[in-house]
């Protein structure tokens, strides 16, 4: 489990989560073993994101004459992102589907119709389409609380927080970048709102 669960902030944004129960008696895989568990499509997305990130770091050191090249590379990157989004949409995930409400570099929060026992471990697929994040990790339920309803007719729902137990460093970085990107987009929308 990550040492400091408060190390990363969490952003409110809907995303898809697939939970597959993990036997608490069975030990969790290592980060190295986790990489072998990735389906080919998730491995492809992960590899492309790492390559893109490395390239962008190098481009920051270019002078103003390289702006045209940078814009062209951004266009190429966007085209690749569109293809990868199509791949993500076609991917079939194992486990029960939930809608996530918050995510960050150390945990996710989702809404469920039934309570989930605190301490339960899950194999988790996270899919944030807008930021092209698709990852596999393991997480442990940290809290499960009933969401109070003002209206008696609505079915009960639970807010479930899961802290990452086993996750690749590159995936933590993806989540942090995605949360910052989405926060920036949300702030721009607020400025435009009357």
Helices and strands as residue ranges (DSSP letters): E 10-22, H 31-37, H 40-59, G 64-66, H 67-90, E 96-104, E 107-112, E 121-128, G 129-131, E 133-147, E 157-166, H 169-192
